[in-house]
Amino acid sequence: MSKLDLSRHPCFNKKAKGGCGRIHLPVAPKCNIQCNFCNRKYDCVNESRPGVTSAVLTPVQAVEYLKEVQRLEGSLTVAGIAGPGDPMANAPQTLETIARVRSEFPDLLLCLSSNGLNLPDHVTELKKLGVTHATVTVNAIDPETGKDIYAWVRDSKVAYQGREAASLLWSRQKEAILKLRENGILVKMNSIVLPGINDHHIQDIAEKAGEMDVSLLNCIPVHPSPGARFENIDEPDKAFIDSLRKKASQHVPQMTHCRRCRADAVGLLDRDRSLELAPVMRDVAARPVIPDDSEKRPHVAVATREGMLVNQHLGHAEKFQIWTRSNGDYKLVESRQAPEAGGGLQRWHEMARVLQDCRAVIISAVGDTPRTVLEKSGMVVLEMEGLIEEGLDAAYKGTDVSGLRPVKTKSCSGGDSWRLRIRVGGDFFK
């Protein structure tokens, strides 16, 4: 890999914004804090802000999407991960995506944007993977101010509120920024300006940013988000933000060309193509992408009750049908025992070992934890209900099974239930 030109990041270098483009890969849906100004929406065509995306991709899909976009948008110099949740709240997916992008696109700069809570533990790995730039969003360094900004902060399985939450978050952010700089990763700090809440505090943040060798401070006027606790907050006008930036510039250089990018932003800052290319992303998200090592994984595992339909939850499966493809035909190889129920996380790691020769597992439903473990092992997790053959077509040929995903309905008791959809001759029977 040739030495990367760090000046070709349009967010860190205003002079590059006219010719250097970026792409955000939305592989991180979960978040570990709840900001009172934020309401994440996966697909809102009318909004351009962090937390909004047209789809969520797996790491394998993210690389396939990047390949598609490269053919359509020639300006890309940076690939980043900025949500729609927090990259480090989805660390396995984020790290795998970065590793795959670095392998496939060695000349791209790599960056991520995080709230910093889980970032310290991963800085060394990010450096090894070749991440060059990072953004940490710091809205308060004083817990008395921060307590009004965050509804909760979740560290591992413990949720914190109030001053305790704000204090923990700033402690981790400070640790992350110092580690990033020690590892030679350039840091930009974002601060959301909230009138009457932290606008008086921006200069303190700027002074601290300067002390910590931050490259840029980006003072972002809050954009009221419907459904958020602060949905009725006033958005600061340009004159007010300009005044804040002028004072803050005494401590740290200011970013003045921010476009409040979506989690699926793509193209030049002044010519974003995320909405135009949304159909491309949705198409990639709808089809399973066969892993790179598929030749070493010739089989597909299927959870089925009677042997004709995909109709069993991963956690309920006591055994799997193991299928392969030979000369264009599908053949049942064997019935393979699943690890016994119980055992928590260890069960899913054991399942990944049992199915290590399978490129995909096809089930009717799956939880977040087993999905993450199996995907990290290199397996595609296909969630659908219908004929086994249709699932095999998806695993081996990449056909679209989005129409066969379970349909969520309300049961008579008010709880959730699921209806099976079987497609025959192009029609659905429920």
PLY file of the C-alpha trace (Angstrom):
ply
format ascii 1.0
element vertex 430
property float x
property float y
property float z
element edge 429
property int vertex1
property int vertex2
end_header
0.00 0.00 0.00
1.37 3.41 -0.98
1.56 6.15 1.61
-1.85 7.75 1.99
-2.34 11.48 1.47
-4.10 12.53 4.68
-5.04 15.89 3.16
-7.60 14.17 0.91
-10.24 13.97 3.65
-12.84 16.65 2.76
-14.13 17.03 6.33
-10.67 17.66 7.79
-9.47 19.79 4.85
-11.87 22.38 3.41
-9.70 22.78 0.31
-10.35 19.12 -0.59
-14.14 19.28 -0.49
-14.52 20.20 -4.15
-12.66 17.19 -5.51
-12.48 14.55 -2.78
-15.60 12.58 -1.95
-16.60 10.36 0.96
-18.84 7.37 1.49
-20.44 6.40 4.79
-21.12 2.68 5.20
-24.14 2.17 7.52
-23.19 -1.04 9.31
-23.72 0.13 12.92
-27.43 0.32 13.87
-27.19 0.11 17.67
-26.31 3.01 19.96
-25.13 2.97 23.57
-26.32 6.43 24.58
-29.57 8.32 24.15
-29.12 12.01 23.42
-32.14 14.17 24.14
-31.83 15.87 20.75
-31.60 12.66 18.71
-34.22 10.45 17.09
-32.56 7.90 14.82
-34.53 7.06 11.69
-33.30 4.41 9.32
-34.99 5.87 6.27
-36.27 9.40 6.03
-35.87 10.88 2.55
-36.63 14.39 3.79
-33.79 14.62 6.30
-30.05 15.02 5.98
-28.45 14.51 9.37
-26.59 11.87 11.37
-28.72 8.87 12.35
-30.57 8.70 9.03
-29.93 6.01 6.42
-31.81 4.20 3.67
-30.62 0.74 4.81
-28.35 -1.08 7.22
-25.67 -3.28 5.65
-23.59 -6.23 6.83
-19.81 -5.90 6.47
-19.82 -8.09 3.36
-22.68 -6.10 1.85
-20.89 -2.84 2.69
-17.92 -3.82 0.53
-20.21 -4.91 -2.31
-22.03 -1.58 -2.07
-18.72 0.30 -2.12
-17.74 -1.57 -5.29
-21.04 -0.58 -6.92
-20.65 3.07 -5.91
-17.04 3.25 -7.10
-18.30 2.57 -10.62
-20.80 5.43 -10.35
-18.94 8.03 -8.28
-15.30 8.61 -9.12
-14.48 11.18 -6.44
-14.21 8.86 -3.43
-11.08 9.23 -1.32
-12.56 8.34 2.09
-14.66 5.48 3.45
-16.14 6.01 6.88
-18.55 4.52 9.41
-20.85 6.97 11.14
-23.90 5.00 12.21
-26.82 5.09 12.08
-25.98 4.20 15.70
-22.47 4.27 17.12
-19.67 2.33 15.39
-18.16 1.10 18.65
-21.53 -0.04 19.99
-21.35 -2.37 16.98
-17.64 -3.10 17.25
-17.57 -6.54 15.53
-19.40 -5.23 12.46
-17.37 -2.01 12.38
-13.97 -3.68 12.69
-14.82 -6.34 10.11
-16.05 -3.70 7.67
-12.91 -1.62 8.09
-10.71 -4.69 7.60
-12.56 -5.69 4.43
-12.45 -2.17 3.00
-8.74 -1.83 3.74
-8.08 -5.14 1.97
-10.19 -4.31 -1.10
-9.47 -0.57 -1.31
-5.94 0.07 0.02
-5.82 3.62 -1.36
-8.88 4.91 0.53
-8.56 6.85 3.76
-10.53 5.22 6.58
-12.42 7.07 9.29
-15.19 6.70 11.83
-17.37 8.97 13.94
-18.19 7.92 17.50
-19.56 9.21 20.78
-16.39 7.76 22.30
-17.94 5.63 25.06
-16.60 2.29 23.80
-13.79 3.73 21.70
-10.76 3.44 24.04
-10.70 -0.37 23.96
-10.47 -0.44 20.16
-7.97 2.30 19.29
-5.02 -0.09 18.95
-6.98 -2.34 16.59
-8.19 0.64 14.56
-4.59 1.77 14.14
-3.56 -1.72 12.95
-6.40 -1.70 10.41
-5.19 1.60 8.98
-7.78 4.08 10.27
-6.40 7.56 9.61
-9.09 9.93 10.90
-11.64 9.84 13.73
-14.38 12.14 14.95
-15.54 12.16 18.56
-18.74 14.02 19.47
-18.28 15.91 22.75
-21.25 17.99 23.86
-20.12 18.64 27.43
-17.05 18.24 29.60
-18.89 19.40 32.73
-21.28 16.76 34.17
-23.61 19.50 35.40
-24.16 20.53 31.77
-24.03 17.01 30.37
-26.74 15.67 32.68
-29.34 17.63 30.70
-28.10 16.40 27.32
-28.21 12.61 27.77
-31.25 10.57 28.82
-28.99 7.59 29.54
-25.55 6.16 28.86
-25.24 2.37 28.74
-21.87 0.83 29.58
-21.94 -2.94 29.09
-25.26 -3.91 30.69
-25.48 -1.00 33.13
-27.42 2.16 32.27
-26.39 5.44 33.89
-28.30 8.71 34.08
-27.75 12.29 35.13
-24.35 13.53 36.28
-23.00 9.99 36.57
-23.78 9.31 32.92
-22.24 12.56 31.71
-19.13 12.08 33.85
-18.56 8.54 32.58
-19.02 9.59 28.97
-16.55 12.48 29.13
-14.01 10.28 30.92
-14.14 7.75 28.07
-14.11 10.46 25.40
-11.01 12.04 26.91
-9.28 8.66 27.10
-10.22 7.86 23.50
-8.98 11.16 22.09
-5.64 10.91 23.88
-5.15 7.32 22.66
-6.07 8.26 19.10
-3.51 11.04 19.06
-0.85 8.82 20.65
-1.42 6.40 17.76
-1.11 9.10 15.11
-4.80 9.16 14.19
-6.10 12.65 13.38
-9.05 13.72 15.53
-11.93 16.07 14.86
-14.28 16.96 17.69
-17.97 17.59 17.02
-20.07 19.62 19.47
-23.82 20.01 19.03
-24.78 23.55 20.03
-27.93 23.44 22.19
-29.27 26.93 23.06
-29.83 27.39 26.77
-28.19 24.05 27.55
-24.55 23.98 26.43
-24.03 27.09 24.30
-22.33 28.80 27.27
-20.02 25.78 27.54
-18.63 25.63 23.98
-15.58 27.75 24.81
-14.60 25.35 27.61
-14.87 22.47 25.14
-12.78 24.37 22.60
-10.06 25.09 25.14
-9.92 21.42 26.12
-9.82 20.37 22.45
-6.80 22.59 21.89
-5.02 21.12 24.91
-5.61 17.60 23.54
-4.14 18.30 20.09
-7.47 17.98 18.27
-7.19 19.01 14.60
-10.61 20.66 14.29
-13.65 21.58 16.34
-16.97 21.39 14.51
-19.66 23.46 16.25
-22.90 22.07 14.81
-26.19 23.93 15.37
-28.79 21.52 16.71
-31.43 20.56 14.15
-34.76 19.91 15.93
-35.69 16.26 15.46
-39.40 15.27 15.67
-39.95 12.69 18.38
-36.84 13.65 20.35
-37.08 15.11 23.85
-35.66 18.39 22.52
-37.87 18.43 19.43
-39.05 21.97 20.23
-35.59 23.44 20.79
-34.70 26.48 18.66
-32.01 26.00 16.03
-29.21 28.58 16.46
-28.91 31.02 13.56
-25.79 31.50 11.46
-24.72 34.71 13.21
-24.78 33.02 16.61
-22.76 30.02 15.38
-20.27 32.30 13.63
-19.76 34.18 16.89
-19.17 30.94 18.82
-16.70 29.73 16.21
-14.78 32.99 16.21
-14.25 32.78 19.97
-13.49 29.05 19.86
-10.91 29.55 17.10
-8.62 31.13 19.71
-8.14 27.61 21.08
-8.56 25.21 18.14
-9.11 25.48 14.34
-12.77 25.49 13.33
-14.63 23.41 10.76
-16.93 25.75 8.83
-18.06 23.53 5.94
-19.99 20.76 7.73
-23.04 19.39 5.88
-24.48 17.35 8.79
-24.04 14.19 6.74
-26.40 11.23 6.84
-25.13 7.82 7.95
-25.23 6.79 4.27
-23.72 9.97 2.79
-21.89 9.53 -0.51
-20.15 11.84 -2.97
-18.78 15.35 -2.58
-19.82 17.41 0.44
-21.53 19.96 -1.82
-23.00 17.32 -4.13
-24.27 14.51 -1.94
-25.74 11.56 -3.83
-27.12 9.49 -0.94
-30.75 9.79 -2.04
-29.87 9.21 -5.69
-27.90 6.07 -4.84
-30.33 4.80 -2.17
-31.85 2.24 -4.60
-28.37 0.77 -5.11
-27.93 0.41 -1.36
-31.36 -1.14 -0.88
-30.66 -3.62 -3.66
-27.41 -4.70 -2.02
-29.07 -4.87 1.42
-31.86 -7.09 0.08
-29.60 -9.77 -1.35
-27.25 -11.96 0.65
-23.66 -11.51 -0.41
-21.64 -14.73 -0.58
-18.51 -14.49 1.61
-15.09 -14.33 -0.02
-14.16 -17.79 1.32
-17.31 -19.47 -0.05
-15.27 -22.16 -1.83
-14.13 -23.34 1.60
-17.75 -23.29 2.72
-19.65 -25.39 0.16
-22.70 -26.05 2.34
-25.78 -24.22 3.60
-27.54 -24.97 6.91
-31.34 -24.80 7.10
-33.59 -24.76 10.18
-36.79 -26.61 9.28
-39.46 -28.51 11.17
-40.65 -30.89 8.44
-38.02 -30.66 5.72
-39.86 -28.56 3.14
-40.07 -25.06 4.62
-37.75 -22.66 6.38
-39.87 -22.21 9.49
-37.75 -22.48 12.64
-36.11 -19.90 14.91
-32.37 -20.39 15.28
-32.66 -20.72 19.05
-35.28 -23.48 18.73
-33.39 -25.57 16.19
-32.23 -28.93 17.56
-30.73 -29.92 14.22
-30.03 -28.47 10.78
-30.43 -29.83 7.30
-27.11 -29.42 5.48
-27.41 -28.74 1.75
-24.93 -28.38 -1.10
-25.10 -27.55 -4.80
-23.70 -29.88 -7.44
-24.01 -29.38 -11.20
-26.69 -26.77 -10.63
-28.87 -29.01 -8.43
-29.39 -28.84 -4.68
-28.64 -31.99 -2.70
-29.31 -32.80 0.94
-26.01 -33.89 2.49
-27.04 -34.75 6.03
-28.97 -33.80 9.13
-26.58 -32.22 11.66
-27.16 -31.88 15.39
-27.20 -28.34 16.80
-25.53 -27.50 20.13
-27.80 -28.06 23.10
-29.91 -25.15 24.33
-28.50 -23.17 27.23
-24.95 -22.07 27.77
-25.52 -18.47 26.71
-22.94 -16.94 24.40
-20.88 -20.14 24.31
-23.70 -21.92 22.49
-23.48 -19.53 19.55
-19.70 -19.90 19.31
-20.16 -23.66 19.34
-22.80 -23.34 16.62
-20.36 -21.35 14.49
-17.86 -24.19 14.91
-20.43 -26.88 14.07
-21.42 -24.98 10.91
-17.94 -23.85 9.90
-18.28 -25.51 6.47
-21.48 -23.54 5.75
-21.49 -20.27 3.84
-24.97 -19.44 5.15
-27.54 -20.45 7.71
-31.21 -20.00 6.80
-33.70 -19.58 9.62
-37.08 -17.95 10.24
-35.81 -15.65 13.01
-32.66 -14.92 14.99
-31.55 -12.71 17.88
-28.91 -9.98 17.68
-26.22 -11.85 19.64
-26.23 -15.12 17.65
-26.44 -13.15 14.41
-23.33 -11.18 15.35
-21.38 -14.29 16.38
-22.26 -16.22 13.21
-21.61 -13.27 10.89
-18.27 -12.61 12.56
-17.36 -16.25 11.87
-17.86 -15.54 8.15
-21.38 -16.88 7.69
-24.31 -15.15 6.00
-27.40 -15.22 8.24
-30.53 -15.39 6.09
-33.83 -14.65 7.82
-36.93 -15.72 5.85
-39.96 -18.00 5.81
-40.83 -20.04 2.75
-39.64 -22.91 0.60
-36.15 -24.24 1.33
-35.29 -24.06 -2.37
-35.90 -20.31 -2.41
-33.56 -19.88 0.53
-30.91 -21.95 -1.23
-31.28 -19.77 -4.33
-30.55 -16.76 -2.14
-27.51 -18.37 -0.50
-25.96 -19.68 -3.71
-27.18 -17.24 -6.35
-27.82 -14.07 -4.37
-31.51 -13.84 -5.29
-33.72 -11.41 -3.36
-35.73 -12.93 -0.48
-36.85 -9.67 1.11
-40.44 -10.59 0.21
-40.12 -13.79 2.22
-39.12 -12.20 5.49
-41.62 -12.84 8.29
-44.56 -10.44 8.47
-45.08 -9.05 11.96
-48.70 -8.70 13.08
-50.61 -8.19 16.31
-52.16 -11.24 17.93
-55.55 -11.23 19.66
-53.81 -10.89 23.01
-52.03 -7.76 21.82
-48.62 -9.41 21.50
-46.61 -9.94 18.37
-47.14 -12.93 16.11
-45.82 -13.95 12.72
-47.53 -15.01 9.52
-45.89 -17.37 7.07
-45.71 -16.20 3.48
-45.10 -18.88 0.84
-44.59 -17.77 -2.72
-45.93 -20.06 -5.44
-45.84 -18.98 -9.06
-45.18 -15.37 -8.12
-48.15 -15.15 -5.70
-48.09 -15.09 -1.91
-50.22 -17.40 0.22
-50.53 -16.56 3.92
0 1
1 2
2 3
3 4
4 5
5 6
6 7
7 8
8 9
9 10
10 11
11 12
12 13
13 14
14 15
15 16
16 17
17 18
18 19
19 20
20 21
21 22
22 23
23 24
24 25
25 26
26 27
27 28
28 29
29 30
30 31
31 32
32 33
33 34
34 35
35 36
36 37
37 38
38 39
39 40
40 41
41 42
42 43
43 44
44 45
45 46
46 47
47 48
48 49
49 50
50 51
51 52
52 53
53 54
54 55
55 56
56 57
57 58
58 59
59 60
60 61
61 62
62 63
63 64
64 65
65 66
66 67
67 68
68 69
69 70
70 71
71 72
72 73
73 74
74 75
75 76
76 77
77 78
78 79
79 80
80 81
81 82
82 83
83 84
84 85
85 86
86 87
87 88
88 89
89 90
90 91
91 92
92 93
93 94
94 95
95 96
96 97
97 98
98 99
99 100
100 101
101 102
102 103
103 104
104 105
105 106
106 107
107 108
108 109
109 110
110 111
111 112
112 113
113 114
114 115
115 116
116 117
117 118
118 119
119 120
120 121
121 122
122 123
123 124
124 125
125 126
126 127
127 128
128 129
129 130
130 131
131 132
132 133
133 134
134 135
135 136
136 137
137 138
138 139
139 140
140 141
141 142
142 143
143 144
144 145
145 146
146 147
147 148
148 149
149 150
150 151
151 152
152 153
153 154
154 155
155 156
156 157
157 158
158 159
159 160
160 161
161 162
162 163
163 164
164 165
165 166
166 167
167 168
168 169
169 170
170 171
171 172
172 173
173 174
174 175
175 176
176 177
177 178
178 179
179 180
180 181
181 182
182 183
183 184
184 185
185 186
186 187
187 188
188 189
189 190
190 191
191 192
192 193
193 194
194 195
195 196
196 197
197 198
198 199
199 200
200 201
201 202
202 203
203 204
204 205
205 206
206 207
207 208
208 209
209 210
210 211
211 212
212 213
213 214
214 215
215 216
216 217
217 218
218 219
219 220
220 221
221 222
222 223
223 224
224 225
225 226
226 227
227 228
228 229
229 230
230 231
231 232
232 233
233 234
234 235
235 236
236 237
237 238
238 239
239 240
240 241
241 242
242 243
243 244
244 245
245 246
246 247
247 248
248 249
249 250
250 251
251 252
252 253
253 254
254 255
255 256
256 257
257 258
258 259
259 260
260 261
261 262
262 263
263 264
264 265
265 266
266 267
267 268
268 269
269 270
270 271
271 272
272 273
273 274
274 275
275 276
276 277
277 278
278 279
279 280
280 281
281 282
282 283
283 284
284 285
285 286
286 287
287 288
288 289
289 290
290 291
291 292
292 293
293 294
294 295
295 296
296 297
297 298
298 299
299 300
300 301
301 302
302 303
303 304
304 305
305 306
306 307
307 308
308 309
309 310
310 311
311 312
312 313
313 314
314 315
315 316
316 317
317 318
318 319
319 320
320 321
321 322
322 323
323 324
324 325
325 326
326 327
327 328
328 329
329 330
330 331
331 332
332 333
333 334
334 335
335 336
336 337
337 338
338 339
339 340
340 341
341 342
342 343
343 344
344 345
345 346
346 347
347 348
348 349
349 350
350 351
351 352
352 353
353 354
354 355
355 356
356 357
357 358
358 359
359 360
360 361
361 362
362 363
363 364
364 365
365 366
366 367
367 368
368 369
369 370
370 371
371 372
372 373
373 374
374 375
375 376
376 377
377 378
378 379
379 380
380 381
381 382
382 383
383 384
384 385
385 386
386 387
387 388
388 389
389 390
390 391
391 392
392 393
393 394
394 395
395 396
396 397
397 398
398 399
399 400
400 401
401 402
402 403
403 404
404 405
405 406
406 407
407 408
408 409
409 410
410 411
411 412
412 413
413 414
414 415
415 416
416 417
417 418
418 419
419 420
420 421
421 422
422 423
423 424
424 425
425 426
426 427
427 428
428 429
